Amino acid sequence: MKFFFVRDYKGRYRYFSSDSAKPIHVEFSKSREVWELAKKKLMLLPHRTLRMEQAFERALRLKDGCLPIVYAGSIEKGKVRLKFSLFLQKQRTMHILVLAGEAVLVPISGLAAFLPAPTSPFMPWPS
């Protein structure tokens, strides 16, 4: 399996693997299966982002520790290493910020469930 680190049409770096994007099959308990189904329906990622996240997940499972990455030959190796390490740090930071944002917003959204519907102030008063 090869991993690619290339620029897209906007000049941003993308990371993906040569493997096709297929779901990973795992046997779950019934409650976990319901949770996974709900997560699959609610958390849809764009195809490009999904491919990149799956490539990160596959790279973590490599047993030999060798991560072959293909890049354009016109760029020197040291520069690509630096760009790749900065790219990984940026992705990690973005994941941490999203998790922190979700951790802050989950309790607020739970409390907001008890508020009346937004159309209730516009309902006519009973006479």
KOLGU-4560 file (N, C-alpha, C; in nm, 3 decimals, padded with zeros to 5 digits):
<recs>
<n_xx: 00.085 n_yy: -00.117 n_zz: 00.000 ca_xx: 00.000 ca_yy: 00.000 ca_zz: 00.000 c_xx: 00.089 c_yy: 00.124 c_zz: 00.000 mol: A seq: 1 type: MET>
<n_xx: 00.055 n_yy: 00.220 n_zz: -00.084 ca_xx: 00.131 ca_yy: 00.344 ca_zz: -00.091 c_xx: 00.045 c_yy: 00.460 c_zz: -00.043 mol: A seq: 2 type: LYS>
<n_xx: 00.110 n_yy: 00.561 n_zz: 00.012 ca_xx: 00.042 ca_yy: 00.681 ca_zz: 00.059 c_xx: 00.089 c_yy: 00.798 c_zz: -00.026 mol: A seq: 3 type: PHE>
<n_xx: -00.004 n_yy: 00.884 n_zz: -00.063 ca_xx: 00.026 ca_yy: 00.997 ca_zz: -00.149 c_xx: 00.008 c_yy: 01.127 c_zz: -00.072 mol: A seq: 4 type: PHE>
<n_xx: 00.099 n_yy: 01.219 n_zz: -00.092 ca_xx: 00.095 ca_yy: 01.351 ca_zz: -00.029 c_xx: 00.111 c_yy: 01.450 c_zz: -00.143 mol: A seq: 5 type: PHE>
<n_xx: 00.002 n_yy: 01.502 n_zz: -00.195 ca_xx: 00.004 ca_yy: 01.585 ca_zz: -00.315 c_xx: -00.080 c_yy: 01.711 c_zz: -00.294 mol: A seq: 6 type: VAL>
<n_xx: -00.061 n_yy: 01.806 n_zz: -00.382 ca_xx: -00.141 ca_yy: 01.929 ca_zz: -00.378 c_xx: -00.266 c_yy: 01.913 c_zz: -00.462 mol: A seq: 7 type: ARG>
<n_xx: -00.376 n_yy: 01.974 n_zz: -00.417 ca_xx: -00.498 ca_yy: 01.973 ca_zz: -00.496 c_xx: -00.502 c_yy: 02.098 c_zz: -00.583 mol: A seq: 8 type: ASP>
<n_xx: -00.616 n_yy: 02.122 n_zz: -00.648 ca_xx: -00.625 ca_yy: 02.234 ca_zz: -00.742 c_xx: -00.617 c_yy: 02.369 c_zz: -00.672 mol: A seq: 9 type: TYR>
<n_xx: -00.644 n_yy: 02.375 n_zz: -00.541 ca_xx: -00.633 ca_yy: 02.501 ca_zz: -00.467 c_xx: -00.495 c_yy: 02.521 c_zz: -00.407 mol: A seq: 10 type: LYS>
<n_xx: -00.406 n_yy: 02.424 n_zz: -00.425 ca_xx: -00.271 ca_yy: 02.435 ca_zz: -00.372 c_xx: -00.255 c_yy: 02.383 c_zz: -00.231 mol: A seq: 11 type: GLY>
<n_xx: -00.361 n_yy: 02.327 n_zz: -00.172 ca_xx: -00.353 ca_yy: 02.270 ca_zz: -00.038 c_xx: -00.307 c_yy: 02.125 c_zz: -00.048 mol: A seq: 12 type: ARG>
<n_xx: -00.235 n_yy: 02.079 n_zz: 00.052 ca_xx: -00.186 ca_yy: 01.942 ca_zz: 00.051 c_xx: -00.297 c_yy: 01.846 c_zz: 00.091 mol: A seq: 13 type: TYR>
<n_xx: -00.301 n_yy: 01.731 n_zz: 00.026 ca_xx: -00.393 ca_yy: 01.622 ca_zz: 00.058 c_xx: -00.313 c_yy: 01.496 c_zz: 00.080 mol: A seq: 14 type: ARG>
<n_xx: -00.367 n_yy: 01.408 n_zz: 00.162 ca_xx: -00.300 ca_yy: 01.284 ca_zz: 00.198 c_xx: -00.400 c_yy: 01.172 c_zz: 00.180 mol: A seq: 15 type: TYR>
<n_xx: -00.365 n_yy: 01.070 n_zz: 00.102 ca_xx: -00.455 ca_yy: 00.956 ca_zz: 00.084 c_xx: -00.373 c_yy: 00.833 c_zz: 00.050 mol: A seq: 16 type: PHE>
<n_xx: -00.439 n_yy: 00.717 n_zz: 00.053 ca_xx: -00.369 ca_yy: 00.591 ca_zz: 00.028 c_xx: -00.415 c_yy: 00.532 c_zz: -00.104 mol: A seq: 17 type: SER>
<n_xx: -00.339 n_yy: 00.434 n_zz: -00.153 ca_xx: -00.374 ca_yy: 00.369 ca_zz: -00.279 c_xx: -00.487 c_yy: 00.269 c_zz: -00.262 mol: A seq: 18 type: SER>
<n_xx: -00.518 n_yy: 00.231 n_zz: -00.139 ca_xx: -00.631 ca_yy: 00.142 ca_zz: -00.114 c_xx: -00.762 c_yy: 00.211 c_zz: -00.146 mol: A seq: 19 type: ASP>
<n_xx: -00.860 n_yy: 00.134 n_zz: -00.186 ca_xx: -00.991 ca_yy: 00.194 ca_zz: -00.214 c_xx: -01.060 c_yy: 00.228 c_zz: -00.082 mol: A seq: 20 type: SER>
<n_xx: -01.150 n_yy: 00.325 n_zz: -00.087 ca_xx: -01.222 ca_yy: 00.366 ca_zz: 00.033 c_xx: -01.336 c_yy: 00.269 c_zz: 00.058 mol: A seq: 21 type: ALA>
<n_xx: -01.313 n_yy: 00.176 n_zz: 00.147 ca_xx: -01.416 ca_yy: 00.079 ca_zz: 00.180 c_xx: -01.433 c_yy: 00.075 c_zz: 00.331 mol: A seq: 22 type: LYS>
<n_xx: -01.553 n_yy: 00.048 n_zz: 00.377 ca_xx: -01.573 ca_yy: 00.045 ca_zz: 00.522 c_xx: -01.501 c_yy: -00.073 c_zz: 00.585 mol: A seq: 23 type: PRO>
<n_xx: -01.455 n_yy: -00.054 n_zz: 00.706 ca_xx: -01.384 ca_yy: -00.158 ca_zz: 00.780 c_xx: -01.490 c_yy: -00.241 c_zz: 00.852 mol: A seq: 24 type: ILE>
<n_xx: -01.486 n_yy: -00.373 n_zz: 00.832 ca_xx: -01.588 ca_yy: -00.461 ca_zz: 00.891 c_xx: -01.543 c_yy: -00.506 c_zz: 01.030 mol: A seq: 25 type: HIS>
<n_xx: -01.628 n_yy: -00.478 n_zz: 01.130 ca_xx: -01.601 ca_yy: -00.517 ca_zz: 01.268 c_xx: -01.731 c_yy: -00.569 c_zz: 01.327 mol: A seq: 26 type: VAL>
<n_xx: -01.722 n_yy: -00.675 n_zz: 01.406 ca_xx: -01.840 ca_yy: -00.730 ca_zz: 01.474 c_xx: -01.863 c_yy: -00.654 c_zz: 01.605 mol: A seq: 27 type: GLU>
<n_xx: -01.984 n_yy: -00.599 n_zz: 01.623 ca_xx: -02.019 ca_yy: -00.523 ca_zz: 01.742 c_xx: -02.133 c_yy: -00.590 c_zz: 01.817 mol: A seq: 28 type: PHE>
<n_xx: -02.152 n_yy: -00.549 n_zz: 01.944 ca_xx: -02.269 ca_yy: -00.591 ca_zz: 02.018 c_xx: -02.391 c_yy: -00.518 c_zz: 01.962 mol: A seq: 29 type: SER>
<n_xx: -02.510 n_yy: -00.558 n_zz: 02.001 ca_xx: -02.632 ca_yy: -00.499 ca_zz: 01.945 c_xx: -02.642 c_yy: -00.349 c_zz: 01.975 mol: A seq: 30 type: LYS>
<n_xx: -02.610 n_yy: -00.309 n_zz: 02.099 ca_xx: -02.618 ca_yy: -00.167 ca_zz: 02.133 c_xx: -02.512 c_yy: -00.087 c_zz: 02.058 mol: A seq: 31 type: SER>
<n_xx: -02.393 n_yy: -00.143 n_zz: 02.045 ca_xx: -02.286 ca_yy: -00.075 ca_zz: 01.972 c_xx: -02.319 c_yy: -00.067 c_zz: 01.823 mol: A seq: 32 type: ARG>
<n_xx: -02.387 n_yy: -00.170 n_zz: 01.772 ca_xx: -02.429 ca_yy: -00.171 ca_zz: 01.631 c_xx: -02.529 c_yy: -00.059 c_zz: 01.603 mol: A seq: 33 type: GLU>
<n_xx: -02.623 n_yy: -00.037 n_zz: 01.696 ca_xx: -02.720 ca_yy: 00.072 ca_zz: 01.681 c_xx: -02.647 c_yy: 00.206 c_zz: 01.687 mol: A seq: 34 type: VAL>
<n_xx: -02.550 n_yy: 00.218 n_zz: 01.779 ca_xx: -02.472 ca_yy: 00.342 ca_zz: 01.790 c_xx: -02.395 c_yy: 00.369 c_zz: 01.661 mol: A seq: 35 type: TRP>
<n_xx: -02.333 n_yy: 00.268 n_zz: 01.604 ca_xx: -02.256 ca_yy: 00.284 ca_zz: 01.480 c_xx: -02.347 c_yy: 00.323 c_zz: 01.363 mol: A seq: 36 type: GLU>
<n_xx: -02.467 n_yy: 00.266 n_zz: 01.357 ca_xx: -02.562 ca_yy: 00.300 ca_zz: 01.252 c_xx: -02.605 c_yy: 00.446 c_zz: 01.263 mol: A seq: 37 type: LEU>
<n_xx: -02.633 n_yy: 00.491 n_zz: 01.386 ca_xx: -02.671 ca_yy: 00.631 ca_zz: 01.407 c_xx: -02.556 c_yy: 00.724 c_zz: 01.371 mol: A seq: 38 type: ALA>
<n_xx: -02.434 n_yy: 00.685 n_zz: 01.408 ca_xx: -02.318 ca_yy: 00.767 ca_zz: 01.377 c_xx: -02.295 c_yy: 00.775 c_zz: 01.227 mol: A seq: 39 type: LYS>
<n_xx: -02.317 n_yy: 00.663 n_zz: 01.157 ca_xx: -02.300 ca_yy: 00.661 ca_zz: 01.013 c_xx: -02.401 c_yy: 00.753 c_zz: 00.944 mol: A seq: 40 type: LYS>
<n_xx: -02.522 n_yy: 00.758 n_zz: 00.994 ca_xx: -02.625 ca_yy: 00.842 ca_zz: 00.933 c_xx: -02.605 c_yy: 00.990 c_zz: 00.966 mol: A seq: 41 type: LYS>
<n_xx: -02.553 n_yy: 01.020 n_zz: 01.083 ca_xx: -02.540 ca_yy: 01.159 ca_zz: 01.125 c_xx: -02.408 c_yy: 01.223 c_zz: 01.086 mol: A seq: 42 type: LEU>
<n_xx: -02.303 n_yy: 01.146 n_zz: 01.078 ca_xx: -02.171 ca_yy: 01.203 ca_zz: 01.057 c_xx: -02.121 c_yy: 01.173 c_zz: 00.916 mol: A seq: 43 type: MET>
<n_xx: -02.179 n_yy: 01.238 n_zz: 00.820 ca_xx: -02.137 ca_yy: 01.218 ca_zz: 00.682 c_xx: -02.025 c_yy: 01.316 c_zz: 00.649 mol: A seq: 44 type: LEU>
<n_xx: -01.916 n_yy: 01.265 n_zz: 00.597 ca_xx: -01.803 ca_yy: 01.348 ca_zz: 00.558 c_xx: -01.798 c_yy: 01.358 c_zz: 00.407 mol: A seq: 45 type: LEU>
<n_xx: -01.748 n_yy: 01.468 n_zz: 00.355 ca_xx: -01.726 ca_yy: 01.474 ca_zz: 00.210 c_xx: -01.627 c_yy: 01.365 c_zz: 00.169 mol: A seq: 46 type: PRO>
<n_xx: -01.637 n_yy: 01.319 n_zz: 00.045 ca_xx: -01.558 ca_yy: 01.206 ca_zz: -00.001 c_xx: -01.408 c_yy: 01.232 c_zz: 00.015 mol: A seq: 47 type: HIS>
<n_xx: -01.362 n_yy: 01.352 n_zz: -00.016 ca_xx: -01.219 ca_yy: 01.384 ca_zz: -00.006 c_xx: -01.171 c_yy: 01.374 c_zz: 00.138 mol: A seq: 48 type: ARG>
<n_xx: -01.249 n_yy: 01.427 n_zz: 00.232 ca_xx: -01.211 ca_yy: 01.423 ca_zz: 00.373 c_xx: -01.216 c_yy: 01.280 c_zz: 00.425 mol: A seq: 49 type: THR>
<n_xx: -01.317 n_yy: 01.204 n_zz: 00.382 ca_xx: -01.328 ca_yy: 01.065 ca_zz: 00.425 c_xx: -01.207 c_yy: 00.984 c_zz: 00.380 mol: A seq: 50 type: LEU>
<n_xx: -01.163 n_yy: 01.002 n_zz: 00.256 ca_xx: -01.045 ca_yy: 00.930 ca_zz: 00.205 c_xx: -00.921 c_yy: 00.964 c_zz: 00.287 mol: A seq: 51 type: ARG>
<n_xx: -00.906 n_yy: 01.092 n_zz: 00.322 ca_xx: -00.789 ca_yy: 01.134 ca_zz: 00.398 c_xx: -00.792 c_yy: 01.074 c_zz: 00.539 mol: A seq: 52 type: MET>
<n_xx: -00.908 n_yy: 01.076 n_zz: 00.603 ca_xx: -00.919 ca_yy: 01.019 ca_zz: 00.738 c_xx: -00.895 c_yy: 00.869 c_zz: 00.737 mol: A seq: 53 type: GLU>
<n_xx: -00.944 n_yy: 00.800 n_zz: 00.634 ca_xx: -00.920 ca_yy: 00.656 ca_zz: 00.624 c_xx: -00.772 c_yy: 00.627 c_zz: 00.600 mol: A seq: 54 type: GLN>
<n_xx: -00.704 n_yy: 00.714 n_zz: 00.525 ca_xx: -00.560 ca_yy: 00.695 ca_zz: 00.504 c_xx: -00.484 c_yy: 00.713 c_zz: 00.635 mol: A seq: 55 type: ALA>
<n_xx: -00.524 n_yy: 00.809 n_zz: 00.717 ca_xx: -00.460 ca_yy: 00.826 ca_zz: 00.849 c_xx: -00.480 c_yy: 00.700 c_zz: 00.933 mol: A seq: 56 type: PHE>
<n_xx: -00.601 n_yy: 00.646 n_zz: 00.931 ca_xx: -00.632 ca_yy: 00.528 ca_zz: 01.010 c_xx: -00.551 c_yy: 00.408 c_zz: 00.962 mol: A seq: 57 type: GLU>
<n_xx: -00.537 n_yy: 00.391 n_zz: 00.830 ca_xx: -00.459 ca_yy: 00.279 ca_zz: 00.776 c_xx: -00.311 c_yy: 00.294 c_zz: 00.810 mol: A seq: 58 type: ARG>
<n_xx: -00.261 n_yy: 00.415 n_zz: 00.808 ca_xx: -00.119 ca_yy: 00.438 ca_zz: 00.839 c_xx: -00.088 c_yy: 00.401 c_zz: 00.984 mol: A seq: 59 type: ALA>
<n_xx: -00.183 n_yy: 00.418 n_zz: 01.073 ca_xx: -00.160 ca_yy: 00.383 ca_zz: 01.213 c_xx: -00.152 c_yy: 00.233 c_zz: 01.234 mol: A seq: 60 type: LEU>
<n_xx: -00.213 n_yy: 00.155 n_zz: 01.144 ca_xx: -00.216 ca_yy: 00.010 ca_zz: 01.159 c_xx: -00.096 c_yy: -00.060 c_zz: 01.095 mol: A seq: 61 type: ARG>
<n_xx: -00.003 n_yy: 00.012 n_zz: 01.034 ca_xx: 00.113 ca_yy: -00.052 ca_zz: 00.973 c_xx: 00.201 c_yy: -00.113 c_zz: 01.081 mol: A seq: 62 type: LEU>
<n_xx: 00.238 n_yy: -00.239 n_zz: 01.062 ca_xx: 00.314 ca_yy: -00.310 ca_zz: 01.164 c_xx: 00.464 c_yy: -00.283 c_zz: 01.156 mol: A seq: 63 type: LYS>
<n_xx: 00.517 n_yy: -00.266 n_zz: 01.036 ca_xx: 00.662 ca_yy: -00.250 ca_zz: 01.023 c_xx: 00.710 c_yy: -00.108 c_zz: 01.053 mol: A seq: 64 type: ASP>
<n_xx: 00.619 n_yy: -00.012 n_zz: 01.066 ca_xx: 00.657 ca_yy: 00.125 ca_zz: 01.099 c_xx: 00.705 c_yy: 00.206 c_zz: 00.980 mol: A seq: 65 type: GLY>
<n_xx: 00.717 n_yy: 00.142 n_zz: 00.864 ca_xx: 00.764 ca_yy: 00.211 ca_zz: 00.744 c_xx: 00.643 c_yy: 00.268 c_zz: 00.671 mol: A seq: 66 type: CYS>
<n_xx: 00.646 n_yy: 00.395 n_zz: 00.646 ca_xx: 00.534 ca_yy: 00.463 ca_zz: 00.582 c_xx: 00.579 c_yy: 00.517 c_zz: 00.447 mol: A seq: 67 type: LEU>
<n_xx: 00.561 n_yy: 00.440 n_zz: 00.338 ca_xx: 00.604 ca_yy: 00.490 ca_zz: 00.207 c_xx: 00.508 c_yy: 00.598 c_zz: 00.155 mol: A seq: 68 type: PRO>
<n_xx: 00.561 n_yy: 00.714 n_zz: 00.125 ca_xx: 00.479 ca_yy: 00.826 ca_zz: 00.078 c_xx: 00.529 c_yy: 00.869 c_zz: -00.058 mol: A seq: 69 type: ILE>
<n_xx: 00.438 n_yy: 00.882 n_zz: -00.153 ca_xx: 00.471 ca_yy: 00.922 ca_zz: -00.289 c_xx: 00.444 c_yy: 01.072 c_zz: -00.302 mol: A seq: 70 type: VAL>
<n_xx: 00.539 n_yy: 01.145 n_zz: -00.361 ca_xx: 00.522 ca_yy: 01.289 ca_zz: -00.381 c_xx: 00.586 c_yy: 01.327 c_zz: -00.513 mol: A seq: 71 type: TYR>
<n_xx: 00.561 n_yy: 01.449 n_zz: -00.556 ca_xx: 00.614 ca_yy: 01.497 ca_zz: -00.684 c_xx: 00.766 c_yy: 01.502 c_zz: -00.679 mol: A seq: 72 type: ALA>
<n_xx: 00.832 n_yy: 01.460 n_zz: -00.787 ca_xx: 00.978 ca_yy: 01.453 ca_zz: -00.790 c_xx: 01.045 c_yy: 01.588 c_zz: -00.804 mol: A seq: 73 type: GLY>
<n_xx: 00.970 n_yy: 01.691 n_zz: -00.836 ca_xx: 01.031 ca_yy: 01.823 ca_zz: -00.856 c_xx: 01.063 c_yy: 01.893 c_zz: -00.724 mol: A seq: 74 type: SER>
<n_xx: 01.015 n_yy: 01.840 n_zz: -00.613 ca_xx: 01.038 ca_yy: 01.901 ca_zz: -00.481 c_xx: 01.145 c_yy: 01.818 c_zz: -00.409 mol: A seq: 75 type: ILE>
<n_xx: 01.236 n_yy: 01.885 n_zz: -00.339 ca_xx: 01.341 ca_yy: 01.812 ca_zz: -00.268 c_xx: 01.284 c_yy: 01.742 c_zz: -00.145 mol: A seq: 76 type: GLU>
<n_xx: 01.351 n_yy: 01.634 n_zz: -00.107 ca_xx: 01.302 ca_yy: 01.545 ca_zz: -00.002 c_xx: 01.287 c_yy: 01.614 c_zz: 00.134 mol: A seq: 77 type: LYS>
<n_xx: 01.384 n_yy: 01.696 n_zz: 00.171 ca_xx: 01.379 ca_yy: 01.766 ca_zz: 00.301 c_xx: 01.261 c_yy: 01.860 c_zz: 00.310 mol: A seq: 78 type: GLY>
<n_xx: 01.231 n_yy: 01.929 n_zz: 00.200 ca_xx: 01.119 ca_yy: 02.022 ca_zz: 00.198 c_xx: 00.986 c_yy: 01.947 c_zz: 00.212 mol: A seq: 79 type: LYS>
<n_xx: 00.977 n_yy: 01.831 n_zz: 00.146 ca_xx: 00.855 ca_yy: 01.751 ca_zz: 00.156 c_xx: 00.838 c_yy: 01.698 c_zz: 00.298 mol: A seq: 80 type: VAL>
<n_xx: 00.946 n_yy: 01.653 n_zz: 00.360 ca_xx: 00.938 ca_yy: 01.606 ca_zz: 00.500 c_xx: 00.886 c_yy: 01.716 c_zz: 00.592 mol: A seq: 81 type: ARG>
<n_xx: 00.939 n_yy: 01.837 n_zz: 00.576 ca_xx: 00.895 ca_yy: 01.949 ca_zz: 00.658 c_xx: 00.748 c_yy: 01.980 c_zz: 00.634 mol: A seq: 82 type: LEU>
<n_xx: 00.708 n_yy: 01.987 n_zz: 00.507 ca_xx: 00.568 ca_yy: 02.016 ca_zz: 00.474 c_xx: 00.476 c_yy: 01.908 c_zz: 00.529 mol: A seq: 83 type: LYS>
<n_xx: 00.520 n_yy: 01.781 n_zz: 00.517 ca_xx: 00.437 ca_yy: 01.671 ca_zz: 00.565 c_xx: 00.422 c_yy: 01.674 c_zz: 00.717 mol: A seq: 84 type: PHE>
<n_xx: 00.531 n_yy: 01.702 n_zz: 00.788 ca_xx: 00.520 ca_yy: 01.709 ca_zz: 00.935 c_xx: 00.432 c_yy: 01.826 c_zz: 00.978 mol: A seq: 85 type: SER>
<n_xx: 00.443 n_yy: 01.941 n_zz: 00.910 ca_xx: 00.356 ca_yy: 02.054 ca_zz: 00.941 c_xx: 00.210 c_yy: 02.022 c_zz: 00.908 mol: A seq: 86 type: LEU>
<n_xx: 00.189 n_yy: 01.950 n_zz: 00.799 ca_xx: 00.054 ca_yy: 01.908 ca_zz: 00.761 c_xx: -00.007 c_yy: 01.817 c_zz: 00.868 mol: A seq: 87 type: PHE>
<n_xx: 00.072 n_yy: 01.720 n_zz: 00.918 ca_xx: 00.022 ca_yy: 01.631 ca_zz: 01.023 c_xx: -00.008 c_yy: 01.707 c_zz: 01.151 mol: A seq: 88 type: LEU>
<n_xx: 00.076 n_yy: 01.803 n_zz: 01.188 ca_xx: 00.050 ca_yy: 01.884 ca_zz: 01.307 c_xx: -00.078 c_yy: 01.966 c_zz: 01.291 mol: A seq: 89 type: GLN>
<n_xx: -00.100 n_yy: 02.020 n_zz: 01.171 ca_xx: -00.221 ca_yy: 02.098 ca_zz: 01.145 c_xx: -00.345 c_yy: 02.010 c_zz: 01.156 mol: A seq: 90 type: LYS>
<n_xx: -00.338 n_yy: 01.889 n_zz: 01.100 ca_xx: -00.452 ca_yy: 01.798 ca_zz: 01.108 c_xx: -00.480 c_yy: 01.758 c_zz: 01.252 mol: A seq: 91 type: GLN>
<n_xx: -00.375 n_yy: 01.730 n_zz: 01.330 ca_xx: -00.393 ca_yy: 01.694 ca_zz: 01.471 c_xx: -00.457 c_yy: 01.810 c_zz: 01.548 mol: A seq: 92 type: ARG>
<n_xx: -00.410 n_yy: 01.932 n_zz: 01.522 ca_xx: -00.465 ca_yy: 02.050 ca_zz: 01.589 c_xx: -00.611 c_yy: 02.070 c_zz: 01.553 mol: A seq: 93 type: THR>
<n_xx: -00.644 n_yy: 02.051 n_zz: 01.426 ca_xx: -00.784 ca_yy: 02.064 ca_zz: 01.385 c_xx: -00.872 c_yy: 01.960 c_zz: 01.453 mol: A seq: 94 type: MET>
<n_xx: -00.823 n_yy: 01.836 n_zz: 01.464 ca_xx: -00.902 ca_yy: 01.732 ca_zz: 01.532 c_xx: -00.922 c_yy: 01.767 c_zz: 01.679 mol: A seq: 95 type: HIS>
<n_xx: -00.818 n_yy: 01.817 n_zz: 01.744 ca_xx: -00.829 ca_yy: 01.853 ca_zz: 01.886 c_xx: -00.927 c_yy: 01.968 c_zz: 01.904 mol: A seq: 96 type: ILE>
<n_xx: -00.922 n_yy: 02.068 n_zz: 01.816 ca_xx: -01.015 ca_yy: 02.181 ca_zz: 01.826 c_xx: -01.160 c_yy: 02.137 c_zz: 01.804 mol: A seq: 97 type: LEU>
<n_xx: -01.181 n_yy: 02.048 n_zz: 01.709 ca_xx: -01.318 ca_yy: 01.998 ca_zz: 01.685 c_xx: -01.368 c_yy: 01.921 c_zz: 01.806 mol: A seq: 98 type: VAL>
<n_xx: -01.284 n_yy: 01.836 n_zz: 01.863 ca_xx: -01.325 ca_yy: 01.761 ca_zz: 01.982 c_xx: -01.352 c_yy: 01.854 c_zz: 02.100 mol: A seq: 99 type: LEU>
<n_xx: -01.269 n_yy: 01.956 n_zz: 02.118 ca_xx: -01.293 ca_yy: 02.052 ca_zz: 02.226 c_xx: -01.422 c_yy: 02.129 c_zz: 02.203 mol: A seq: 100 type: ALA>
<n_xx: -01.446 n_yy: 02.170 n_zz: 02.079 ca_xx: -01.571 ca_yy: 02.240 ca_zz: 02.047 c_xx: -01.693 c_yy: 02.153 c_zz: 02.073 mol: A seq: 101 type: GLY>
<n_xx: -01.685 n_yy: 02.026 n_zz: 02.036 ca_xx: -01.796 ca_yy: 01.935 ca_zz: 02.061 c_xx: -01.816 c_yy: 01.914 c_zz: 02.211 mol: A seq: 102 type: GLU>
<n_xx: -01.706 n_yy: 01.905 n_zz: 02.285 ca_xx: -01.716 ca_yy: 01.887 ca_zz: 02.431 c_xx: -01.783 c_yy: 02.006 c_zz: 02.497 mol: A seq: 103 type: ALA>
<n_xx: -01.762 n_yy: 02.125 n_zz: 02.443 ca_xx: -01.825 ca_yy: 02.245 ca_zz: 02.498 c_xx: -01.972 c_yy: 02.253 c_zz: 02.457 mol: A seq: 104 type: VAL>
<n_xx: -02.003 n_yy: 02.217 n_zz: 02.333 ca_xx: -02.138 ca_yy: 02.233 ca_zz: 02.282 c_xx: -02.235 c_yy: 02.122 c_zz: 02.321 mol: A seq: 105 type: LEU>
<n_xx: -02.187 n_yy: 02.004 n_zz: 02.354 ca_xx: -02.277 ca_yy: 01.894 ca_zz: 02.389 c_xx: -02.361 c_yy: 01.926 c_zz: 02.513 mol: A seq: 106 type: VAL>
<n_xx: -02.304 n_yy: 01.975 n_zz: 02.624 ca_xx: -02.390 ca_yy: 02.008 ca_zz: 02.739 c_xx: -02.489 c_yy: 02.120 c_zz: 02.709 mol: A seq: 107 type: PRO>
<n_xx: -02.446 n_yy: 02.218 n_zz: 02.630 ca_xx: -02.536 ca_yy: 02.328 ca_zz: 02.596 c_xx: -02.653 c_yy: 02.278 c_zz: 02.512 mol: A seq: 108 type: ILE>
<n_xx: -02.626 n_yy: 02.190 n_zz: 02.417 ca_xx: -02.735 ca_yy: 02.138 ca_zz: 02.333 c_xx: -02.829 c_yy: 02.051 c_zz: 02.415 mol: A seq: 109 type: SER>
<n_xx: -02.777 n_yy: 01.981 n_zz: 02.516 ca_xx: -02.864 ca_yy: 01.903 ca_zz: 02.604 c_xx: -02.958 c_yy: 01.992 c_zz: 02.684 mol: A seq: 110 type: GLY>
<n_xx: -02.907 n_yy: 02.105 n_zz: 02.731 ca_xx: -02.993 ca_yy: 02.198 ca_zz: 02.805 c_xx: -03.092 c_yy: 02.268 c_zz: 02.712 mol: A seq: 111 type: LEU>
<n_xx: -03.052 n_yy: 02.292 n_zz: 02.588 ca_xx: -03.140 ca_yy: 02.359 ca_zz: 02.493 c_xx: -03.260 c_yy: 02.272 c_zz: 02.456 mol: A seq: 112 type: ALA>
<n_xx: -03.251 n_yy: 02.142 n_zz: 02.479 ca_xx: -03.364 ca_yy: 02.053 ca_zz: 02.447 c_xx: -03.485 c_yy: 02.083 c_zz: 02.534 mol: A seq: 113 type: ALA>
<n_xx: -03.464 n_yy: 02.141 n_zz: 02.652 ca_xx: -03.575 ca_yy: 02.170 ca_zz: 02.743 c_xx: -03.640 c_yy: 02.305 c_zz: 02.715 mol: A seq: 114 type: PHE>
<n_xx: -03.580 n_yy: 02.386 n_zz: 02.629 ca_xx: -03.639 ca_yy: 02.516 ca_zz: 02.594 c_xx: -03.759 c_yy: 02.496 c_zz: 02.504 mol: A seq: 115 type: LEU>
<n_xx: -03.855 n_yy: 02.589 n_zz: 02.510 ca_xx: -03.971 ca_yy: 02.575 ca_zz: 02.422 c_xx: -03.931 c_yy: 02.593 c_zz: 02.276 mol: A seq: 116 type: PRO>
<n_xx: -04.016 n_yy: 02.544 n_zz: 02.189 ca_xx: -03.988 ca_yy: 02.554 ca_zz: 02.045 c_xx: -03.980 c_yy: 02.701 c_zz: 02.003 mol: A seq: 117 type: ALA>
<n_xx: -03.907 n_yy: 02.734 n_zz: 01.898 ca_xx: -03.891 ca_yy: 02.873 ca_zz: 01.857 c_xx: -04.020 c_yy: 02.937 c_zz: 01.806 mol: A seq: 118 type: PRO>
<n_xx: -04.119 n_yy: 02.860 n_zz: 01.770 ca_xx: -04.245 ca_yy: 02.917 ca_zz: 01.721 c_xx: -04.343 c_yy: 02.949 c_zz: 01.833 mol: A seq: 119 type: THR>
<n_xx: -04.314 n_yy: 02.908 n_zz: 01.957 ca_xx: -04.409 ca_yy: 02.929 ca_zz: 02.067 c_xx: -04.436 c_yy: 03.077 c_zz: 02.097 mol: A seq: 120 type: SER>
<n_xx: -04.343 n_yy: 03.172 n_zz: 02.085 ca_xx: -04.379 ca_yy: 03.313 ca_zz: 02.109 c_xx: -04.477 c_yy: 03.368 c_zz: 02.005 mol: A seq: 121 type: PRO>
<n_xx: -04.486 n_yy: 03.306 n_zz: 01.892 ca_xx: -04.573 ca_yy: 03.355 ca_zz: 01.787 c_xx: -04.712 c_yy: 03.290 c_zz: 01.788 mol: A seq: 122 type: PHE>
<n_xx: -04.733 n_yy: 03.200 n_zz: 01.880 ca_xx: -04.864 ca_yy: 03.135 ca_zz: 01.887 c_xx: -04.963 c_yy: 03.231 c_zz: 01.953 mol: A seq: 123 type: MET>
<n_xx: -05.087 n_yy: 03.233 n_zz: 01.906 ca_xx: -05.187 ca_yy: 03.324 ca_zz: 01.967 c_xx: -05.223 c_yy: 03.280 c_zz: 02.108 mol: A seq: 124 type: PRO>
<n_xx: -05.252 n_yy: 03.378 n_zz: 02.193 ca_xx: -05.291 ca_yy: 03.347 ca_zz: 02.330 c_xx: -05.434 c_yy: 03.293 c_zz: 02.329 mol: A seq: 125 type: TRP>
<n_xx: -05.462 n_yy: 03.194 n_zz: 02.410 ca_xx: -05.601 ca_yy: 03.144 ca_zz: 02.416 c_xx: -05.691 c_yy: 03.249 c_zz: 02.481 mol: A seq: 126 type: PRO>
<n_xx: -05.811 n_yy: 03.264 n_zz: 02.428 ca_xx: -05.902 ca_yy: 03.364 ca_zz: 02.481 c_xx: -05.996 c_yy: 03.312 c_zz: 02.583 mol: A seq: 127 type: SER>
</recs>
